[in-house]
Amino acid sequence: MNIGKRIFKQGEIFLVDFDPSIGHEYQGKRPAIVIESEEQIKKTNLITVIPLTSNLENKMADDILIVRNNNNKLVNDSIIKVSNICSFDYLRFINKIGVVDIKIIRQIKDYLKKHFA
């Protein structure tokens, strides 16, 4: 069941259905952070996200650690897999989990500037 067409905001964490996937793409239902600005989301039918994993052993140099708290409502500490940016139709979004703090948003933006400038 999807959440229906709603307003998505940068920094929100959603449970997203990544299936069907191919090859090395993330699979299954997993949390992901909306990284696209609200203005851009209004212009398209796709929402750009970065997937999370609770497998802390998979942390790469640029990945960002996110510690679970009452705002993000994650079950476990997780890693933001910043190199795995993807865009999905809103129908893949199952439910909102929580929201990250501004410090995490800044770290994501720093990564994007560094690698896509």
Secondary structure by P-SEA (a helix, b strand, c coil): cccccccccccbbbbcccccccccccccbbbbbbcccaaaaaaccbbbbbbbbcccccccccbbbbcccccccccccccccccccccccccccccccccccaaaaaaaaaaaaaccc
